[in-house]
Amino acid sequence: MQKSLLATLTALGILAVAPFALANSIEIQVNNTMSEGGSESAAVERFAEYLEEQAPGRFNVRPFLAGSLGGEDSVLELLNLGQTQLSLTGGNWRQQYAPEYDAITVPFLFTTWDEVDNYIDSPSGQTLIEQAEQQGGLKFLGVQHRGPRHMTANKEIRTPDDLQGFRLRLPSLPIWLEVWQEVGAQVVNVPAPEIYLAMQTRQVDGHENSLSSPYTRRLWEVQDYLITTSHVQFPWSWVASARWWEGLDEEDQALITEAVDVARAHGTEQERELDDFYLGALQEEGMTVVEPDIEAFREAAMPAIDRVLSEMADGVRDDAISASQVSD
């Protein structure tokens, strides 16, 4: 964005209205852990713009980006207590409040957004939302798509056979570790700030993340290949504090829901454009894009996927497998 989010909202009058207007307006703090400049802040900006377009002076939208009110868990607690209003949050709410229904976190289970959306619409997906709302004091308002997670590597990876002896850096998520080990990778835990050095010194042979990671970390200097595995589709979720939400009248609830829908669509489109930019830029810097055999990876991962899903609630496996076949 050309202007900062704060400057944009001020120019719109959302943060600079007269004191008497603010006194009668509804404050909406919108939280996100990412810094300004990505699809997340673009969505927050569009949310504020839409509310101002539809109801001038009615809402006072205050963005809290880059985790300025704390990490995801801290913001979830604030939402539960009704001390903040809205968050564009990652997957912690699913793992914290309904882990036995969170099939979305399992690698190689869903490899397209249609599959993820189909699972959310399934009975298990809806139970996930309901349980998280009940236990976490949340009002779920919908998901916003993010770029899928891929691999980078120092050699071509087309099938699981190519992972023999391959040292893959992963975050410390037990489900991810189990699935990748099943596929054949040797899992290595390296702190995120040390990823570049670990690759430069051959401590690891590759890593996985969305395309922003190899771009912002200049990994083309230490990695030759981008492997488009799309192994995790990890959405952002718009959630509101149920305590705050229930204190709004129906007209305001309807308008906020409408604004979130507009923001979600805008953020998803911005993310798609950014992903295309990152892909092109990485290729221009010399990285070779490899399209692997996704079904071979999914098949190799299936024993671990089955074990993980079998430990979840009744019905999750059936709903997840059915949703994962939506694009077949």
N, C-alpha and C positions, 0 to 999 in steps of 0.2 A: 504494500500500500504506500502511496505517495506521502500521506500524512499519518501522524501517529493516531492511534485510536482515540486517545484523550482529546487531541486537537479536533478530530472529526466530530466527536460527540459534542464538544463545546461549540463548534461552528453551527451545529444543528440546533443549538439551544437546549440540548438535553441536560447538560451540566452547568448551564449558565443562565437559567431562567431566574426571574425575579423571586426574592425570598417568599413572598406570599404564595406564589405558585408552587414552590417546593414544599411549603407547609401543607398543601392539600394534595400533593402528588404521592404516588405509591413508589417507595424505594425498592429497587431490584438490584441487589448485588449479584453479578454473574462471575463465577469462579472458573479458572482453568489453570493447569500447571504449565502450559507452554508459553513461551515468550511471544511478544507481538510480531506480526509479519507472516504468520502462517494461515492456514485455512480456519483455524480455531478462532483467532481474533477477528478474521473476516466475517465469520458467522455471528460473533458477538456484536460486531458493528452493525451488521444487517438487522439483527434482532432489535437493537435500539432504534435504528432508522425507521423500521416498520411501525413500531409502537408510536413513534413521534408523528409519522405520516397519518396514522389512523386516529390517534387521540392526542393532539398537541398538548403538552404540559401535564398530561395525566400520569406519566410514569417518569421516574428519575433512575435511569439505568447507570449503574456504576460498575465498570469492569475491574476485576481483580485477577490479573494475568500473572504468569510465571510463578505461580504458587505463593502469591503475596499474602494470602491468608492461611498458608500452610499447604502441606501435601494433600493428596486425595483423601487419605484416612482422616486427617484433621478436618477437612471441609465436610466430609460425610457426618462427622460428629456435630459440627456446627449446624448442618441441615437438620439433623435429628432433633437438636435443641431449639430449632427455629431462630437461630442467631445469624443465619445468612439465608438467602432466598433461593438461589438457582446455581447450578453447576453444570458445566460441560465436562464430564468426568470420564475416566477410562474404565477398566474392568474391575477395580477394587470392590465396587459395590456388589457385584455379582459374587465374587469370592468371599466377601465378608458376610453377606446376608443370605445367600442361597447357593453355596458351592455345589450342593448335590444336584443342582439343575443347570450348572454352568458348562454345557458342552461347547460353548463358543471358544473357550480357552484352549481346547485340545488341538494340537497341530495336525495338519493334513486331513482333518475331518471335514472342514468346510474350506473350499478353495475359491469360491466366488461369493459375491455379496448376495446374489439371489438365494444361495444356500443358507447363509446366515439369516437373512430376512425371513425365509421360510421356517427356520427353526424358531425364531422369535414368535411367529404367528401360530406355532404348534401348541398343543396343550401343555407340554413341558415348558416351553418358552413363556407362556402366559403365567404358569405357576411360578416360574422364576421371578417375574415382575411382581406378582402379587405378594410373594413371600418377602421379597426385598422391601416392598412398600410397607408391609406390616412390621417387619423387624427393624428396619432402618429409618422409619418415619419419612419415607420418600414418596414423591409423586413422579412416576415415570412419564416422560413426555416424548420419547422417541430417540432413535439412534441417528448418528451422523457418520457417514463412511470415512474411513481413513485409508491411506495407501496400504496395500497388503505387504506382509513381511516376506523378504526374499533372502537369498544367500549371496555372499561374496566369497571368492575362493582364489587360490593361486594356481588352480588347474581346472580343466573342464569337468563339470559334474553333470552327467546326464541321467544316470540311474543310481540306485542305492549301492550297486557294486563299486562305483567310483568313490565311495566314502570310506573304503577300507583304509585304516590308518590315518584318517583325516581328523585333525584336531579342530573342533568347532567351538568357538566361544559362545556361551549361552548365559542369559540371566538365570538366577537361582530359583526358577519355578519348577517344583518337583514334576509336574505333569509334562512340561517341555523336556526336561532331562530324560524322563522315562521313554518318551516317544522317540526322541532323536537317538538315544542309545539303541533302541529297537531297530531303527533304520540302519544303523551301522556306524554312526559317528562316535568319536572319542570326545566326550564333553569336557570342556575346560572352563573354569570360572575365572574370569578376569574382570576387574572393575571397569566400568564404562570409560572413564578418562584414560585408561591404559590400553585401549583397543589398538590404536595405531602402533604404539611401541611393541605390543605383543606380536603384531603381524610383521613388523619390521625386523624383529629378532627371531622370527619363526617359532615363537612360543606357541602360536596358534596358526592354523592354515586358512581360517576363514571365520566369518561371523554371520549372523542373521539379524535383519532389522528392516524397517521401511527404507525407501530409497533416499530419504533425507539424511540417513546416517552415513553411508559412504560418500555422499556429496559434501556434507558439512565437515566431515572428518578427513577429507581429501584422500580417501582410501585407494584411489586409482594409483597413488604413488607406491603402494605396497601390495595391491591386489590387481590381478589381471582380468578376472572374470566376474560377471554378475549373473547369478543363476536364478531365473524367475520361477521359484518354487511356489510362491503365493501360499505358503503353508499355514499362515494365520491371518484371518481377517478380523482385526481387533477394533471394533467401533468405539467412537465416543458416544456417550449417552447424555441426553439432557434430562436432568432430574431436579425437582423442586422440593423444598421443605414442605412436608405435609401439613405441619402446624401453620405455616404461613399461608399455604394454598387454601386451606379450609377457612381461613379468615377473609378471603376475597369473595366478592359477589360473583355471580355466575357470568355476568357480562365481562368483567375483567378477566376471569379465568378463560373464557372463550377467546378473548383478544390475545392474551398471552400465549395460549396454545397455538393460535394462528400464526403469531410472530415467530414462535419456535419452529413451526413447520417451514416457514419461509426461510429462516436462518439455517435450518438443517439442509435444505435443498441448496442454498447458496454455498454453505461450507463444503458440502460434498462435491459440488462442481469446482470450487476453488482447489480442493485437494486433488481432484482428477487432473486439473491443469498443472499443478505443482509436480505431480508424479510424472507427467509427460515431460515437463521441463528437466527434472532430475535425470530421467532416463536418457534424454538427448544429450545433456551436459556430460554425463558419465561416459557415454560413447565418444563424445568429442574429445574427452581427456584420455581416451585410449582403451577403456574397458570393453571387453567383448561380451555381448549378451548371449547367454545360452538358454534355450528353452528345453528344460528337462522333461522326462517322461513322468508327468504328475501322477498318473495312475499307478506306475511302478512304485513310486514313493508311498502312495496311499496304501497299496497292497502290503508293502514291507512294514509299514507302521501299524497295520490293522491289529496284530496281536496285542500291542500296547494300548491302542485305542480301545479295544474290547475290554481289556483289564480296567482301564480308567472308567469307562462308561458303566461297567458292571458294578462299580462301587458307588455309582450315583443312584438317584431315586428311581423307583419303578417307572417305566415308561420312557425314560430319557433316552436309552439306547435306541429304541424303536423310532422315536420321533427324530432323533439326530440322524440316524441312517437314512430314514425317509427323506429328510430335508437335504441331505448330502447328495441325493440322487436327482434333485430337481433340475439340474442342468445337463443330466445325461441324455 
